[in-house]
């Protein structure tokens, strides 16, 4: 069944140490490590790295400093390594 956009909206977002937990409107939960999220970054820089055969570098002890919401449709995490250009649409986050 295809989830509607409304179902994709998180009701709760929490970061504990190196784990991001998102609770969704439909009651399900997504738990992701900060490293997984950082590796999955789709910003222009990381996409360029991938095209050139490099994976985003994940520093030891990487954390999320802040999560900005993008018009209820996506999130923009600020990583402790200063990386803050990745936009993660909710449907992409659920796929990770
Ligand atoms: Zn990136």
PDB file of the backbone (N, CA, C, O) and the ligand in Angstrom, with CONECT records:
HET     ZN  A 101       1
ATOM      1  N   UNK A   1       0.840  -1.203   0.000  1.00  0.00           N
ATOM      2  CA  UNK A   1       0.000   0.000   0.000  1.00  0.00           C
ATOM      3  C   UNK A   1       0.871   1.248   0.000  1.00  0.00           C
ATOM      4  O   UNK A   1       1.854   1.333   0.736  1.00  0.00           O
ATOM      5  N   UNK A   2       0.511   2.184  -0.809  1.00  0.00           N
ATOM      6  CA  UNK A   2       1.269   3.423  -0.900  1.00  0.00           C
ATOM      7  C   UNK A   2       0.910   4.347   0.268  1.00  0.00           C
ATOM      8  O   UNK A   2      -0.264   4.640   0.493  1.00  0.00           O
ATOM      9  N   UNK A   3       1.900   4.792   0.989  1.00  0.00           N
ATOM     10  CA  UNK A   3       1.633   5.711   2.094  1.00  0.00           C
ATOM     11  C   UNK A   3       1.336   7.098   1.539  1.00  0.00           C
ATOM     12  O   UNK A   3       1.954   7.543   0.571  1.00  0.00           O
ATOM     13  N   UNK A   4       0.399   7.758   2.156  1.00  0.00           N
ATOM     14  CA  UNK A   4       0.105   9.119   1.715  1.00  0.00           C
ATOM     15  C   UNK A   4       1.132  10.068   2.309  1.00  0.00           C
ATOM     16  O   UNK A   4       1.879   9.701   3.216  1.00  0.00           O
ATOM     17  N   UNK A   5       1.164  11.265   1.805  1.00  0.00           N
ATOM     18  CA  UNK A   5       2.113  12.255   2.316  1.00  0.00           C
ATOM     19  C   UNK A   5       1.882  12.501   3.802  1.00  0.00           C
ATOM     20  O   UNK A   5       2.828  12.710   4.561  1.00  0.00           O
ATOM     21  N   UNK A   6       0.631  12.475   4.204  1.00  0.00           N
ATOM     22  CA  UNK A   6       0.318  12.712   5.609  1.00  0.00           C
ATOM     23  C   UNK A   6       0.935  11.640   6.498  1.00  0.00           C
ATOM     24  O   UNK A   6       1.472  11.937   7.565  1.00  0.00           O
ATOM     25  N   UNK A   7       0.851  10.386   6.045  1.00  0.00           N
ATOM     26  CA  UNK A   7       1.441   9.294   6.822  1.00  0.00           C
ATOM     27  C   UNK A   7       2.945   9.446   6.980  1.00  0.00           C
ATOM     28  O   UNK A   7       3.540   8.905   7.912  1.00  0.00           O
ATOM     29  N   UNK A   8       3.551  10.184   6.066  1.00  0.00           N
ATOM     30  CA  UNK A   8       4.994  10.356   6.048  1.00  0.00           C
ATOM     31  C   UNK A   8       5.480  11.378   7.061  1.00  0.00           C
ATOM     32  O   UNK A   8       6.682  11.501   7.297  1.00  0.00           O
ATOM     33  N   UNK A   9       4.547  12.114   7.665  1.00  0.00           N
ATOM     34  CA  UNK A   9       4.970  13.177   8.559  1.00  0.00           C
ATOM     35  C   UNK A   9       5.359  12.606   9.924  1.00  0.00           C
ATOM     36  O   UNK A   9       4.598  11.840  10.516  1.00  0.00           O
ATOM     37  N   UNK A  10       6.541  12.978  10.425  1.00  0.00           N
ATOM     38  CA  UNK A  10       6.926  12.483  11.745  1.00  0.00           C
ATOM     39  C   UNK A  10       6.105  13.146  12.845  1.00  0.00           C
ATOM     40  O   UNK A  10       5.736  14.315  12.733  1.00  0.00           O
ATOM     41  N   UNK A  11       5.822  12.403  13.898  1.00  0.00           N
ATOM     42  CA  UNK A  11       5.182  13.000  15.059  1.00  0.00           C
ATOM     43  C   UNK A  11       6.226  13.286  16.127  1.00  0.00           C
ATOM     44  O   UNK A  11       5.993  14.072  17.045  1.00  0.00           O
ATOM     45  N   UNK A  12       7.379  12.640  15.997  1.00  0.00           N
ATOM     46  CA  UNK A  12       8.434  12.858  16.974  1.00  0.00           C
ATOM     47  C   UNK A  12       9.794  12.569  16.354  1.00  0.00           C
ATOM     48  O   UNK A  12       9.964  11.569  15.656  1.00  0.00           O
ATOM     49  N   UNK A  13      10.738  13.425  16.603  1.00  0.00           N
ATOM     50  CA  UNK A  13      12.109  13.211  16.139  1.00  0.00           C
ATOM     51  C   UNK A  13      13.026  13.381  17.339  1.00  0.00           C
ATOM     52  O   UNK A  13      12.986  14.407  18.019  1.00  0.00           O
ATOM     53  N   UNK A  14      13.846  12.380  17.597  1.00  0.00           N
ATOM     54  CA  UNK A  14      14.739  12.461  18.750  1.00  0.00           C
ATOM     55  C   UNK A  14      16.118  11.955  18.382  1.00  0.00           C
ATOM     56  O   UNK A  14      16.258  10.982  17.641  1.00  0.00           O
ATOM     57  N   UNK A  15      17.127  12.616  18.898  1.00  0.00           N
ATOM     58  CA  UNK A  15      18.500  12.170  18.697  1.00  0.00           C
ATOM     59  C   UNK A  15      19.085  11.793  20.051  1.00  0.00           C
ATOM     60  O   UNK A  15      19.111  12.605  20.975  1.00  0.00           O
ATOM     61  N   UNK A  16      19.558  10.539  20.159  1.00  0.00           N
ATOM     62  CA  UNK A  16      20.245  10.107  21.373  1.00  0.00           C
ATOM     63  C   UNK A  16      21.626   9.633  20.969  1.00  0.00           C
ATOM     64  O   UNK A  16      21.772   8.632  20.267  1.00  0.00           O
ATOM     65  N   UNK A  17      22.628  10.352  21.411  1.00  0.00           N
ATOM     66  CA  UNK A  17      24.015  10.013  21.069  1.00  0.00           C
ATOM     67  C   UNK A  17      24.162   9.862  19.557  1.00  0.00           C
ATOM     68  O   UNK A  17      24.074  10.846  18.822  1.00  0.00           O
ATOM     69  N   UNK A  18      24.389   8.611  19.085  1.00  0.00           N
ATOM     70  CA  UNK A  18      24.636   8.451  17.653  1.00  0.00           C
ATOM     71  C   UNK A  18      23.451   7.838  16.918  1.00  0.00           C
ATOM     72  O   UNK A  18      23.605   7.287  15.829  1.00  0.00           O
ATOM     73  N   UNK A  19      22.266   7.938  17.519  1.00  0.00           N
ATOM     74  CA  UNK A  19      21.083   7.342  16.889  1.00  0.00           C
ATOM     75  C   UNK A  19      19.963   8.361  16.734  1.00  0.00           C
ATOM     76  O   UNK A  19      19.660   9.130  17.646  1.00  0.00           O
ATOM     77  N   UNK A  20      19.364   8.342  15.560  1.00  0.00           N
ATOM     78  CA  UNK A  20      18.214   9.199  15.290  1.00  0.00           C
ATOM     79  C   UNK A  20      16.964   8.318  15.266  1.00  0.00           C
ATOM     80  O   UNK A  20      16.917   7.301  14.575  1.00  0.00           O
ATOM     81  N   UNK A  21      15.953   8.729  16.035  1.00  0.00           N
ATOM     82  CA  UNK A  21      14.701   7.972  16.050  1.00  0.00           C
ATOM     83  C   UNK A  21      13.575   8.870  15.581  1.00  0.00           C
ATOM     84  O   UNK A  21      13.404   9.992  16.058  1.00  0.00           O
ATOM     85  N   UNK A  22      12.813   8.349  14.637  1.00  0.00           N
ATOM     86  CA  UNK A  22      11.667   9.105  14.129  1.00  0.00           C
ATOM     87  C   UNK A  22      10.412   8.266  14.302  1.00  0.00           C
ATOM     88  O   UNK A  22      10.361   7.106  13.894  1.00  0.00           O
ATOM     89  N   UNK A  23       9.405   8.868  14.912  1.00  0.00           N
ATOM     90  CA  UNK A  23       8.106   8.200  14.994  1.00  0.00           C
ATOM     91  C   UNK A  23       7.202   8.856  13.956  1.00  0.00           C
ATOM     92  O   UNK A  23       7.126  10.079  13.846  1.00  0.00           O
ATOM     93  N   UNK A  24       6.518   7.993  13.195  1.00  0.00           N
ATOM     94  CA  UNK A  24       5.685   8.486  12.092  1.00  0.00           C
ATOM     95  C   UNK A  24       4.222   8.527  12.472  1.00  0.00           C
ATOM     96  O   UNK A  24       3.779   7.904  13.437  1.00  0.00           O
ATOM     97  N   UNK A  25       3.500   9.276  11.684  1.00  0.00           N
ATOM     98  CA  UNK A  25       2.055   9.440  11.861  1.00  0.00           C
ATOM     99  C   UNK A  25       1.325   8.093  11.966  1.00  0.00           C
ATOM    100  O   UNK A  25       0.353   7.968  12.710  1.00  0.00           O
ATOM    101  N   UNK A  26       1.793   7.105  11.230  1.00  0.00           N
ATOM    102  CA  UNK A  26       1.102   5.810  11.217  1.00  0.00           C
ATOM    103  C   UNK A  26       1.520   4.909  12.382  1.00  0.00           C
ATOM    104  O   UNK A  26       1.090   3.759  12.465  1.00  0.00           O
ATOM    105  N   UNK A  27       2.365   5.440  13.287  1.00  0.00           N
ATOM    106  CA  UNK A  27       2.734   4.674  14.476  1.00  0.00           C
ATOM    107  C   UNK A  27       4.031   3.898  14.336  1.00  0.00           C
ATOM    108  O   UNK A  27       4.564   3.410  15.332  1.00  0.00           O
ATOM    109  N   UNK A  28       4.555   3.772  13.112  1.00  0.00           N
ATOM    110  CA  UNK A  28       5.799   3.048  12.938  1.00  0.00           C
ATOM    111  C   UNK A  28       6.978   3.927  13.349  1.00  0.00           C
ATOM    112  O   UNK A  28       6.834   5.137  13.522  1.00  0.00           O
ATOM    113  N   UNK A  29       8.136   3.308  13.500  1.00  0.00           N
ATOM    114  CA  UNK A  29       9.316   4.038  13.934  1.00  0.00           C
ATOM    115  C   UNK A  29      10.506   3.716  13.054  1.00  0.00           C
ATOM    116  O   UNK A  29      10.655   2.583  12.597  1.00  0.00           O
ATOM    117  N   UNK A  30      11.342   4.689  12.818  1.00  0.00           N
ATOM    118  CA  UNK A  30      12.580   4.483  12.089  1.00  0.00           C
ATOM    119  C   UNK A  30      13.734   4.824  13.014  1.00  0.00           C
ATOM    120  O   UNK A  30      13.729   5.869  13.663  1.00  0.00           O
ATOM    121  N   UNK A  31      14.719   3.944  13.073  1.00  0.00           N
ATOM    122  CA  UNK A  31      15.889   4.185  13.891  1.00  0.00           C
ATOM    123  C   UNK A  31      17.123   4.103  13.001  1.00  0.00           C
ATOM    124  O   UNK A  31      17.363   3.077  12.364  1.00  0.00           O
ATOM    125  N   UNK A  32      17.894   5.161  12.954  1.00  0.00           N
ATOM    126  CA  UNK A  32      19.047   5.218  12.060  1.00  0.00           C
ATOM    127  C   UNK A  32      20.272   5.696  12.823  1.00  0.00           C
ATOM    128  O   UNK A  32      20.176   6.567  13.688  1.00  0.00           O
ATOM    129  N   UNK A  33      21.421   5.122  12.497  1.00  0.00           N
ATOM    130  CA  UNK A  33      22.634   5.652  13.109  1.00  0.00           C
ATOM    131  C   UNK A  33      23.018   6.932  12.364  1.00  0.00           C
ATOM    132  O   UNK A  33      22.730   7.099  11.179  1.00  0.00           O
ATOM    133  N   UNK A  34      23.673   7.819  13.096  1.00  0.00           N
ATOM    134  CA  UNK A  34      24.116   9.072  12.497  1.00  0.00           C
ATOM    135  C   UNK A  34      25.050   8.786  11.316  1.00  0.00           C
ATOM    136  O   UNK A  34      25.023   9.493  10.309  1.00  0.00           O
ATOM    137  N   UNK A  35      25.871   7.747  11.450  1.00  0.00           N
ATOM    138  CA  UNK A  35      26.804   7.382  10.379  1.00  0.00           C
ATOM    139  C   UNK A  35      26.054   6.972   9.109  1.00  0.00           C
ATOM    140  O   UNK A  35      26.436   7.359   8.005  1.00  0.00           O
ATOM    141  N   UNK A  36      24.988   6.189   9.272  1.00  0.00           N
ATOM    142  CA  UNK A  36      24.185   5.770   8.118  1.00  0.00           C
ATOM    143  C   UNK A  36      23.603   6.985   7.414  1.00  0.00           C
ATOM    144  O   UNK A  36      23.617   7.089   6.188  1.00  0.00           O
ATOM    145  N   UNK A  37      23.098   7.889   8.222  1.00  0.00           N
ATOM    146  CA  UNK A  37      22.476   9.094   7.681  1.00  0.00           C
ATOM    147  C   UNK A  37      23.511   9.946   6.924  1.00  0.00           C
ATOM    148  O   UNK A  37      23.252  10.457   5.834  1.00  0.00           O
ATOM    149  N   UNK A  38      24.667  10.075   7.535  1.00  0.00           N
ATOM    150  CA  UNK A  38      25.724  10.903   6.931  1.00  0.00           C
ATOM    151  C   UNK A  38      26.178  10.282   5.606  1.00  0.00           C
ATOM    152  O   UNK A  38      26.427  10.990   4.631  1.00  0.00           O
ATOM    153  N   UNK A  39      26.283   8.937   5.586  1.00  0.00           N
ATOM    154  CA  UNK A  39      26.709   8.247   4.369  1.00  0.00           C
ATOM    155  C   UNK A  39      25.673   8.365   3.267  1.00  0.00           C
ATOM    156  O   UNK A  39      26.005   8.317   2.083  1.00  0.00           O
ATOM    157  N   UNK A  40      24.419   8.518   3.660  1.00  0.00           N
ATOM    158  CA  UNK A  40      23.329   8.574   2.676  1.00  0.00           C
ATOM    159  C   UNK A  40      23.059   9.989   2.193  1.00  0.00           C
ATOM    160  O   UNK A  40      22.100  10.217   1.455  1.00  0.00           O
ATOM    161  N   UNK A  41      23.882  10.933   2.593  1.00  0.00           N
ATOM    162  CA  UNK A  41      23.659  12.335   2.223  1.00  0.00           C
ATOM    163  C   UNK A  41      23.636  12.496   0.702  1.00  0.00           C
ATOM    164  O   UNK A  41      24.483  11.972  -0.021  1.00  0.00           O
ATOM    165  N   UNK A  42      22.626  13.247   0.252  1.00  0.00           N
ATOM    166  CA  UNK A  42      22.468  13.429  -1.196  1.00  0.00           C
ATOM    167  C   UNK A  42      22.729  14.872  -1.619  1.00  0.00           C
ATOM    168  O   UNK A  42      22.240  15.306  -2.662  1.00  0.00           O
ATOM    169  N   UNK A  43      23.476  15.601  -0.841  1.00  0.00           N
ATOM    170  CA  UNK A  43      23.789  16.979  -1.245  1.00  0.00           C
ATOM    171  C   UNK A  43      24.709  16.945  -2.458  1.00  0.00           C
ATOM    172  O   UNK A  43      25.274  15.905  -2.798  1.00  0.00           O
ATOM    173  N   UNK A  44      24.848  18.089  -3.098  1.00  0.00           N
ATOM    174  CA  UNK A  44      25.623  18.171  -4.336  1.00  0.00           C
ATOM    175  C   UNK A  44      27.064  17.687  -4.141  1.00  0.00           C
ATOM    176  O   UNK A  44      27.636  17.034  -5.013  1.00  0.00           O
ATOM    177  N   UNK A  45      27.642  18.024  -2.972  1.00  0.00           N
ATOM    178  CA  UNK A  45      29.035  17.618  -2.722  1.00  0.00           C
ATOM    179  C   UNK A  45      29.172  16.105  -2.630  1.00  0.00           C
ATOM    180  O   UNK A  45      30.057  15.506  -3.240  1.00  0.00           O
ATOM    181  N   UNK A  46      28.269  15.494  -1.848  1.00  0.00           N
ATOM    182  CA  UNK A  46      28.357  14.043  -1.652  1.00  0.00           C
ATOM    183  C   UNK A  46      28.033  13.302  -2.949  1.00  0.00           C
ATOM    184  O   UNK A  46      28.641  12.276  -3.253  1.00  0.00           O
ATOM    185  N   UNK A  47      27.075  13.826  -3.707  1.00  0.00           N
ATOM    186  CA  UNK A  47      26.745  13.193  -4.979  1.00  0.00           C
ATOM    187  C   UNK A  47      27.929  13.277  -5.935  1.00  0.00           C
ATOM    188  O   UNK A  47      28.194  12.339  -6.687  1.00  0.00           O
ATOM    189  N   UNK A  48      28.626  14.378  -5.904  1.00  0.00           N
ATOM    190  CA  UNK A  48      29.810  14.533  -6.762  1.00  0.00           C
ATOM    191  C   UNK A  48      30.874  13.513  -6.336  1.00  0.00           C
ATOM    192  O   UNK A  48      31.485  12.854  -7.177  1.00  0.00           O
ATOM    193  N   UNK A  49      31.088  13.390  -5.011  1.00  0.00           N
ATOM    194  CA  UNK A  49      32.040  12.401  -4.495  1.00  0.00           C
ATOM    195  C   UNK A  49      31.692  11.010  -4.990  1.00  0.00           C
ATOM    196  O   UNK A  49      32.563  10.254  -5.419  1.00  0.00           O
ATOM    197  N   UNK A  50      30.386  10.675  -4.926  1.00  0.00           N
ATOM    198  CA  UNK A  50      29.959   9.337  -5.347  1.00  0.00           C
ATOM    199  C   UNK A  50      30.231   9.106  -6.824  1.00  0.00           C
ATOM    200  O   UNK A  50      30.690   8.037  -7.224  1.00  0.00           O
ATOM    201  N   UNK A  51      29.940  10.134  -7.635  1.00  0.00           N
ATOM    202  CA  UNK A  51      30.195  10.000  -9.071  1.00  0.00           C
ATOM    203  C   UNK A  51      31.676   9.750  -9.326  1.00  0.00           C
ATOM    204  O   UNK A  51      32.053   9.085 -10.291  1.00  0.00           O
ATOM    205  N   UNK A  52      32.513  10.301  -8.436  1.00  0.00           N
ATOM    206  CA  UNK A  52      33.958  10.128  -8.591  1.00  0.00           C
ATOM    207  C   UNK A  52      34.477   8.938  -7.790  1.00  0.00           C
ATOM    208  O   UNK A  52      35.686   8.752  -7.645  1.00  0.00           O
ATOM    209  N   UNK A  53      33.548   8.135  -7.273  1.00  0.00           N
ATOM    210  CA  UNK A  53      33.926   6.892  -6.622  1.00  0.00           C
ATOM    211  C   UNK A  53      34.301   6.997  -5.164  1.00  0.00           C
ATOM    212  O   UNK A  53      34.852   6.051  -4.601  1.00  0.00           O
ATOM    213  N   UNK A  54      34.014   8.133  -4.531  1.00  0.00           N
ATOM    214  CA  UNK A  54      34.316   8.280  -3.102  1.00  0.00           C
ATOM    215  C   UNK A  54      33.034   8.298  -2.286  1.00  0.00           C
ATOM    216  O   UNK A  54      32.026   8.870  -2.701  1.00  0.00           O
ATOM    217  N   UNK A  55      33.083   7.667  -1.126  1.00  0.00           N
ATOM    218  CA  UNK A  55      31.953   7.717  -0.199  1.00  0.00           C
ATOM    219  C   UNK A  55      32.172   8.873   0.767  1.00  0.00           C
ATOM    220  O   UNK A  55      33.311   9.234   1.061  1.00  0.00           O
ATOM    221  N   UNK A  56      31.072   9.456   1.263  1.00  0.00           N
ATOM    222  CA  UNK A  56      31.232  10.507   2.271  1.00  0.00           C
ATOM    223  C   UNK A  56      32.022   9.971   3.467  1.00  0.00           C
ATOM    224  O   UNK A  56      31.795   8.849   3.920  1.00  0.00           O
ATOM    225  N   UNK A  57      32.935  10.770   3.962  1.00  0.00           N
ATOM    226  CA  UNK A  57      33.751  10.359   5.108  1.00  0.00           C
ATOM    227  C   UNK A  57      32.953  10.540   6.399  1.00  0.00           C
ATOM    228  O   UNK A  57      32.419  11.618   6.661  1.00  0.00           O
ATOM    229  N   UNK A  58      32.877   9.483   7.197  1.00  0.00           N
ATOM    230  CA  UNK A  58      32.168   9.560   8.474  1.00  0.00           C
ATOM    231  C   UNK A  58      33.198   9.578   9.599  1.00  0.00           C
ATOM    232  O   UNK A  58      33.884   8.585   9.843  1.00  0.00           O
ATOM    233  N   UNK A  59      33.295  10.708  10.275  1.00  0.00           N
ATOM    234  CA  UNK A  59      34.271  10.844  11.360  1.00  0.00           C
ATOM    235  C   UNK A  59      33.854  10.008  12.559  1.00  0.00           C
ATOM    236  O   UNK A  59      32.663   9.798  12.785  1.00  0.00           O
ATOM    237  N   UNK A  60      34.827   9.528  13.333  1.00  0.00           N
ATOM    238  CA  UNK A  60      34.538   8.819  14.590  1.00  0.00           C
ATOM    239  C   UNK A  60      33.753   9.736  15.514  1.00  0.00           C
ATOM    240  O   UNK A  60      34.065  10.921  15.638  1.00  0.00           O
ATOM    241  N   UNK A  61      32.748   9.194  16.152  1.00  0.00           N
ATOM    242  CA  UNK A  61      31.996   9.976  17.124  1.00  0.00           C
ATOM    243  C   UNK A  61      31.137  11.054  16.506  1.00  0.00           C
ATOM    244  O   UNK A  61      30.771  12.027  17.165  1.00  0.00           O
ATOM    245  N   UNK A  62      30.814  10.874  15.222  1.00  0.00           N
ATOM    246  CA  UNK A  62      29.956  11.854  14.541  1.00  0.00           C
ATOM    247  C   UNK A  62      28.592  11.945  15.222  1.00  0.00           C
ATOM    248  O   UNK A  62      28.000  10.933  15.599  1.00  0.00           O
ATOM    249  N   UNK A  63      28.115  13.160  15.371  1.00  0.00           N
ATOM    250  CA  UNK A  63      26.817  13.391  16.015  1.00  0.00           C
ATOM    251  C   UNK A  63      25.979  14.335  15.149  1.00  0.00           C
ATOM    252  O   UNK A  63      26.462  14.933  14.187  1.00  0.00           O
ATOM    253  N   UNK A  64      24.730  14.439  15.525  1.00  0.00           N
ATOM    254  CA  UNK A  64      23.865  15.440  14.896  1.00  0.00           C
ATOM    255  C   UNK A  64      23.701  16.583  15.887  1.00  0.00           C
ATOM    256  O   UNK A  64      23.326  16.374  17.040  1.00  0.00           O
ATOM    257  N   UNK A  65      23.986  17.781  15.427  1.00  0.00           N
ATOM    258  CA  UNK A  65      23.902  18.956  16.298  1.00  0.00           C
ATOM    259  C   UNK A  65      22.500  19.515  16.340  1.00  0.00           C
ATOM    260  O   UNK A  65      22.034  20.009  17.367  1.00  0.00           O
ATOM    261  N   UNK A  66      21.838  19.427  15.198  1.00  0.00           N
ATOM    262  CA  UNK A  66      20.556  20.090  15.079  1.00  0.00           C
ATOM    263  C   UNK A  66      19.816  19.497  13.892  1.00  0.00           C
ATOM    264  O   UNK A  66      20.434  19.090  12.908  1.00  0.00           O
ATOM    265  N   UNK A  67      18.498  19.447  13.983  1.00  0.00           N
ATOM    266  CA  UNK A  67      17.713  19.000  12.831  1.00  0.00           C
ATOM    267  C   UNK A  67      16.767  20.123  12.440  1.00  0.00           C
ATOM    268  O   UNK A  67      15.933  20.554  13.236  1.00  0.00           O
ATOM    269  N   UNK A  68      16.902  20.581  11.232  1.00  0.00           N
ATOM    270  CA  UNK A  68      15.993  21.617  10.731  1.00  0.00           C
ATOM    271  C   UNK A  68      14.936  20.935   9.873  1.00  0.00           C
ATOM    272  O   UNK A  68      15.234  19.998   9.132  1.00  0.00           O
ATOM    273  N   UNK A  69      13.726  21.401   9.978  1.00  0.00           N
ATOM    274  CA  UNK A  69      12.673  20.850   9.143  1.00  0.00           C
ATOM    275  C   UNK A  69      12.535  21.698   7.889  1.00  0.00           C
ATOM    276  O   UNK A  69      12.653  22.923   7.925  1.00  0.00           O
ATOM    277  N   UNK A  70      12.281  21.013   6.779  1.00  0.00           N
ATOM    278  CA  UNK A  70      12.124  21.703   5.510  1.00  0.00           C
ATOM    279  C   UNK A  70      10.671  21.574   5.076  1.00  0.00           C
ATOM    280  O   UNK A  70      10.278  20.591   4.449  1.00  0.00           O
ATOM    281  N   UNK A  71       9.892  22.574   5.419  1.00  0.00           N
ATOM    282  CA  UNK A  71       8.484  22.656   4.993  1.00  0.00           C
ATOM    283  C   UNK A  71       7.703  21.367   5.234  1.00  0.00           C
ATOM    284  O   UNK A  71       6.887  20.975   4.399  1.00  0.00           O
ATOM    285  N   UNK A  72       7.943  20.705   6.368  1.00  0.00           N
ATOM    286  CA  UNK A  72       7.206  19.481   6.723  1.00  0.00           C
ATOM    287  C   UNK A  72       7.429  18.320   5.768  1.00  0.00           C
ATOM    288  O   UNK A  72       6.809  17.267   5.920  1.00  0.00           O
ATOM    289  N   UNK A  73       8.298  18.495   4.792  1.00  0.00           N
ATOM    290  CA  UNK A  73       8.473  17.461   3.782  1.00  0.00           C
ATOM    291  C   UNK A  73       9.805  16.747   3.902  1.00  0.00           C
ATOM    292  O   UNK A  73       9.987  15.661   3.351  1.00  0.00           O
ATOM    293  N   UNK A  74      10.722  17.345   4.611  1.00  0.00           N
ATOM    294  CA  UNK A  74      12.077  16.815   4.657  1.00  0.00           C
ATOM    295  C   UNK A  74      12.785  17.337   5.895  1.00  0.00           C
ATOM    296  O   UNK A  74      12.304  18.251   6.565  1.00  0.00           O
ATOM    297  N   UNK A  75      13.935  16.741   6.187  1.00  0.00           N
ATOM    298  CA  UNK A  75      14.749  17.297   7.267  1.00  0.00           C
ATOM    299  C   UNK A  75      16.137  17.617   6.750  1.00  0.00           C
ATOM    300  O   UNK A  75      16.607  17.062   5.757  1.00  0.00           O
ATOM    301  N   UNK A  76      16.766  18.524   7.455  1.00  0.00           N
ATOM    302  CA  UNK A  76      18.100  18.984   7.094  1.00  0.00           C
ATOM    303  C   UNK A  76      18.947  18.906   8.364  1.00  0.00           C
ATOM    304  O   UNK A  76      18.972  19.846   9.158  1.00  0.00           O
ATOM    305  N   UNK A  77      19.646  17.769   8.553  1.00  0.00           N
ATOM    306  CA  UNK A  77      20.444  17.627   9.764  1.00  0.00           C
ATOM    307  C   UNK A  77      21.756  18.405   9.681  1.00  0.00           C
ATOM    308  O   UNK A  77      22.380  18.499   8.624  1.00  0.00           O
ATOM    309  N   UNK A  78      22.149  18.952  10.812  1.00  0.00           N
ATOM    310  CA  UNK A  78      23.455  19.600  10.914  1.00  0.00           C
ATOM    311  C   UNK A  78      24.362  18.638  11.672  1.00  0.00           C
ATOM    312  O   UNK A  78      24.158  18.376  12.857  1.00  0.00           O
ATOM    313  N   UNK A  79      25.364  18.118  10.973  1.00  0.00           N
ATOM    314  CA  UNK A  79      26.265  17.147  11.597  1.00  0.00           C
ATOM    315  C   UNK A  79      27.390  17.857  12.339  1.00  0.00           C
ATOM    316  O   UNK A  79      27.728  19.004  12.047  1.00  0.00           O
ATOM    317  N   UNK A  80      27.961  17.140  13.311  1.00  0.00           N
ATOM    318  CA  UNK A  80      29.018  17.745  14.127  1.00  0.00           C
ATOM    319  C   UNK A  80      30.305  17.962  13.336  1.00  0.00           C
ATOM    320  O   UNK A  80      31.200  18.671  13.797  1.00  0.00           O
ATOM    321  N   UNK A  81      30.411  17.359  12.144  1.00  0.00           N
ATOM    322  CA  UNK A  81      31.591  17.623  11.320  1.00  0.00           C
ATOM    323  C   UNK A  81      31.394  18.880  10.462  1.00  0.00           C
ATOM    324  O   UNK A  81      32.229  19.198   9.615  1.00  0.00           O
ATOM    325  N   UNK A  82      30.288  19.585  10.688  1.00  0.00           N
ATOM    326  CA  UNK A  82      30.046  20.825   9.960  1.00  0.00           C
ATOM    327  C   UNK A  82      29.233  20.640   8.690  1.00  0.00           C
ATOM    328  O   UNK A  82      28.841  21.610   8.041  1.00  0.00           O
ATOM    329  N   UNK A  83      28.980  19.368   8.338  1.00  0.00           N
ATOM    330  CA  UNK A  83      28.213  19.097   7.122  1.00  0.00           C
ATOM    331  C   UNK A  83      26.746  19.422   7.371  1.00  0.00           C
ATOM    332  O   UNK A  83      26.142  18.885   8.299  1.00  0.00           O
ATOM    333  N   UNK A  84      26.175  20.285   6.561  1.00  0.00           N
ATOM    334  CA  UNK A  84      24.782  20.690   6.820  1.00  0.00           C
ATOM    335  C   UNK A  84      24.023  20.991   5.536  1.00  0.00           C
ATOM    336  O   UNK A  84      23.098  21.803   5.520  1.00  0.00           O
ATOM    337  N   UNK A  85      24.426  20.326   4.464  1.00  0.00           N
ATOM    338  CA  UNK A  85      23.788  20.612   3.198  1.00  0.00           C
ATOM    339  C   UNK A  85      22.822  19.548   2.737  1.00  0.00           C
ATOM    340  O   UNK A  85      22.133  19.713   1.730  1.00  0.00           O
ATOM    341  N   UNK A  86      22.772  18.450   3.480  1.00  0.00           N
ATOM    342  CA  UNK A  86      21.922  17.338   3.035  1.00  0.00           C
ATOM    343  C   UNK A  86      20.455  17.565   3.354  1.00  0.00           C
ATOM    344  O   UNK A  86      20.097  17.886   4.487  1.00  0.00           O
ATOM    345  N   UNK A  87      19.611  17.396   2.348  1.00  0.00           N
ATOM    346  CA  UNK A  87      18.162  17.438   2.549  1.00  0.00           C
ATOM    347  C   UNK A  87      17.659  16.004   2.417  1.00  0.00           C
ATOM    348  O   UNK A  87      17.907  15.338   1.412  1.00  0.00           O
ATOM    349  N   UNK A  88      16.957  15.541   3.435  1.00  0.00           N
ATOM    350  CA  UNK A  88      16.461  14.169   3.455  1.00  0.00           C
ATOM    351  C   UNK A  88      14.935  14.181   3.458  1.00  0.00           C
ATOM    352  O   UNK A  88      14.319  14.381   4.505  1.00  0.00           O
ATOM    353  N   UNK A  89      14.323  13.968   2.295  1.00  0.00           N
ATOM    354  CA  UNK A  89      12.846  13.887   2.254  1.00  0.00           C
ATOM    355  C   UNK A  89      12.393  12.706   3.104  1.00  0.00           C
ATOM    356  O   UNK A  89      13.107  11.710   3.224  1.00  0.00           O
ATOM    357  N   UNK A  90      11.198  12.819   3.695  1.00  0.00           N
ATOM    358  CA  UNK A  90      10.735  11.756   4.600  1.00  0.00           C
ATOM    359  C   UNK A  90      10.665  10.409   3.922  1.00  0.00           C
ATOM    360  O   UNK A  90      11.017   9.401   4.534  1.00  0.00           O
ATOM    361  N   UNK A  91      10.224  10.355   2.676  1.00  0.00           N
ATOM    362  CA  UNK A  91      10.122   9.046   2.024  1.00  0.00           C
ATOM    363  C   UNK A  91      11.510   8.416   1.849  1.00  0.00           C
ATOM    364  O   UNK A  91      11.651   7.194   1.891  1.00  0.00           O
ATOM    365  N   UNK A  92      12.536   9.264   1.653  1.00  0.00           N
ATOM    366  CA  UNK A  92      13.907   8.750   1.544  1.00  0.00           C
ATOM    367  C   UNK A  92      14.375   8.226   2.904  1.00  0.00           C
ATOM    368  O   UNK A  92      14.989   7.162   2.983  1.00  0.00           O
ATOM    369  N   UNK A  93      14.086   8.973   3.972  1.00  0.00           N
ATOM    370  CA  UNK A  93      14.478   8.556   5.319  1.00  0.00           C
ATOM    371  C   UNK A  93      13.866   7.197   5.649  1.00  0.00           C
ATOM    372  O   UNK A  93      14.519   6.345   6.252  1.00  0.00           O
ATOM    373  N   UNK A  94      12.622   7.002   5.255  1.00  0.00           N
ATOM    374  CA  UNK A  94      11.963   5.729   5.560  1.00  0.00           C
ATOM    375  C   UNK A  94      12.574   4.578   4.795  1.00  0.00           C
ATOM    376  O   UNK A  94      12.491   3.430   5.230  1.00  0.00           O
ATOM    377  N   UNK A  95      13.190   4.868   3.659  1.00  0.00           N
ATOM    378  CA  UNK A  95      13.810   3.817   2.851  1.00  0.00           C
ATOM    379  C   UNK A  95      15.165   3.387   3.395  1.00  0.00           C
ATOM    380  O   UNK A  95      15.625   2.279   3.119  1.00  0.00           O
ATOM    381  N   UNK A  96      15.807   4.263   4.166  1.00  0.00           N
ATOM    382  CA  UNK A  96      17.180   3.986   4.616  1.00  0.00           C
ATOM    383  C   UNK A  96      17.239   2.829   5.620  1.00  0.00           C
ATOM    384  O   UNK A  96      18.320   2.475   6.091  1.00  0.00           O
TER     385      UNK A  96
HETATM  386 ZN    ZN A 101      26.443  15.780   1.727  1.00  0.00          ZN
END
